[in-house]
């Protein structure tokens, strides 16, 4: 299944909103982002769990990478927070999407990398950093 990049971003944004000590089921998460199909949400949550962008609890599945609707999402991981920081800004997200929509297959990870490079460039410009002090990677 092709990953819907807008859905992936929305998942990170919604998971960040989970209050400390609480959880949300994948089904409840889907209700909050109902513009997307449950299959898309399940696929992305499974991927983000496998790649350590978020934490799933109550996993009793035989396949540790399988995420079912009733599994609970606890929080973003440090990697999840750092990545969300790259794509949180709507203006930057839309700027990237406008450019990458010209390509048929751009993975969410490529978008993370592009956002990282754009933000690094912008920070170097804002702070007028010399080459030997340039920001080359922003917490990703």
Buried (B, 14 or more C-beta within 10 A) or exposed (E): EEBBBBBBBBBBBBBBEBEEEEBBBBBBBBEBBEEBEBEBBBBBBBBBBEBEBBBBEEBEEEEEEEBBBEBBBBBBBEBBBBBBBBBBEEEBBEBBBEEBEEEEEBEBBBBBBBBBBBBBEEEBEEEEEEEEEEBEEBEB
